[in-house]
């Protein structure tokens, strides 16, 4: 019997315009390391992860290889592939690049390159859930009251008990997520995240309760917050 394998696709192809920096946000320093390097290091050091595939803008591949992968000695990174126009296209590029490496029932985790505070425990739990369901979605309950608004006016107040904030990783058996991405591509559908591509096909996506510290770094304020979380956990030194 072949042992199931687990790979991670880490899209880091965003431009990060809200950061207002001269370089893309994934290469900004977070407590002495590029943000994306901190993200990769969690997967690199997790025994449950067999390989990592990075997705970056095509013209940044040499920079990423030299200043991130080689500079920090990441041995699990099997390839860096160019991103697409949208995040969904970038993820599909990553999945295509893994086709020859993964079986239908192997698990793939899709994780934002600028979400560096994910815990190894959440990786392990996501993998276990993905093996049993069509997908695993790391998420946290919404803390605030959410309003539905149209033309500047409130039209509804959804029950907060039913609302969760989606995070990453999102984990799936490879055959399931590849088929969902392929169908979306062929039908011209763009989802809000990878799990939504499973949902539209009637698949069962189960919540894995996440961590409010697992933030996506989008603005300068997020870097300050992430550094505070790292300092509090004793992980603020360069790896």
N, C-alpha and C positions, 0 to 999 in steps of 0.2 A: 504494500500500500504506500503510495506516494505521500510524503509529508506535506501538509498545506503550508504555503508560503505567504508572507505578508510584505507588501511594498507600500511606500508612501509616495504620493505625488504632491509636490509642494509648489504651487504656482506663486511666482514672485515677479510677475510681469507688469504690475501696476505702475503708473507714473507718479502717483502720490502728490497731485497738484495742491491738495489742501495743506500739505506740510510746508510749502513755501521754501523748500531747500534747493540747492544747486545740483544735487544728485538725487536719484530715486530713493524713496524712503527706506527700502529694504537694506540699503547700504549705510544708512546713518548709524552712528555709534549708540549703543545701549550698554552702559556700564562697561565700556572698554572693548566691546565687540560689535561688528555689524549686526543689525537686528536679525537679518536672515540667517546669519551664522549661529546665533543663539537658538533660533528655531530649529535649524538642522541638527544642532548638537543634542537636543532632546531625543530625536529619532535615532541619531547615531549611537547614543549610549543606551538605548532601550533594547534589551535582548529579544523582544517580540518582533522587532523590525529586521527584515532580511535585506532590504535595499531601498534606496531613495532616488527618485527622479525629480530633478528641478526643471521648472519652466520659467524662462526669463525672456525679455525682449531679445531678438536675434543679435542685435549689435552689442549686447551686454554679455553675451556668453563668454568671450575670452576674459573679460574683467571678472566675472563671477567665478570662473574656474581658477584664475590666478589669486584673487584677493579673498576668496571665501573658501572654496573647496580645497585648493592646494595649501593655502596659508594656514588652515586649521587642521589639515590632515584628515579630512573626512573620507573614510574608506568605503562607506556604504553607498556613496553617490555613484550610481551606475551610468548616468548620462545627464546632460543638460540639453534641453530642446527648446526651440523658439516658441514664444507665445503667439496667440492669435489676436484678433481684433478685440474680442471681449473675453472675460474670464472663462466663460463656458467653452469658448474655442480653445483657450490655452489648456484647460483640463483635458479636452478631447485629444489635443496633440500629445499630451503626456500619456494618456491611456493607449493611444496608437503605438507609442514608442515602447510600451510594456507588453504588447501583444505576444511577442515571441518569448517572453520571460515568465508569463503568468498563465496558470490554468484557469478554467472557468470557475472553479470553486475556491481559488486563492482569494485572499482579502486585500483590498486596496484602501488605504486611508488617504483622503484628500484634505489637505490642511493649508491654511493661509500662511504664506511666508513671513507675514508681519504679525503673527500671533505667537510670540516666543515663550509665553508663560504656561503652555500646556504641560500637564503632568504626565509622567510615565504610566501612572495608574489609570488615567483616563484613556490612554492609548490601548492598554490591555483590555479594559472593559469594553471599549468600542469594537475591538476585534472579536471578542466573544459574542457580542450581540449581533454583529454582522454575519457571523457564521450561522446564527439561528433564525435571523429575519432577513428581509430584503435590504434593510439598511439600518444603520445606527447614526443617530443625530445627537451630538453633544449640544446641550442647551440648558439655559437657566430660566427659572420663573421670572416673569416681568415684575419689577418692583413698583413701577409707576402706573397710574391710571392712564390708559391709552384711549385717545379719541379718534374717531373716523371723521375726516373733514372733507368738505367739498366746497370749492369757491370761497374758502375762508370761513365757512360756518360749520359748526359741529353738527353732524347728522346722526351719530350713534356713539355709544360708549360700550364697547365689548366687555364681557365679563372677564376681569383680570385673571380669574382662576384658570381660564382656558388658554391664556397667552404665555408663550415661552419665547425667549430670545435665542435664536439659532447662533451657534458658534461653529468652530471646527476643532478637531477633525470630524468629517463625515465618512463613515466606513461602509463598505459594500463588498459582496462577492464580485469578483472581477467580471464574470459573465453578465451579471445583472446590470451593473452600472454602465458597462460598455454598450450593451443593447439599448439602454435608456438614452445614452448620449447619442448613439447612432440614429435612433428614431427622431430625437429632437432636431438633429442636424438635417436629416432628410425632410422633415416636416416644417422647418423654419421656425421652430419654437425656441424661445429663450426663457429659461427659468431664473428664479431669483437665487437659487443655489442648486447644488447637485441633488439633494434629497427631493426637490420639487420635480425633477425629471422622473424619479421613481414613483412619486405620488400620482402624477398624471396618468400613469399606466396601471394604477390600482394596487401598487405594491405596498407592503407593510413596513413602515419606517418607525422604529422604536426609539424613544428618547433615552439618552444616557445623561443623567443629571451632571451638569458641568460645574464650573467654578467661576465666580464673578471676577476673579483675577485673570482669567484667560482672555484678556482684552486684545482687540485688533488695533494695532498702532496706526493711527490715521492723521493725528494732529500733533503739534509740539507738546500739548498738554498731556497726551497719552504717553510720551516718552518719560516725562516727569513722574507720572503715576506708575509706569512699569519699573522705573528705577527704584521707587519707594517699595514696591512689592518685592523686588529682588533683594534689596537691602534687608527687608524684614525676614526674608527666608534664608539669608546668609549666602546667597548665590550671586552677589554683585561683582565678583571678580572675573577677570578674563579666564576662559577655560583653557 
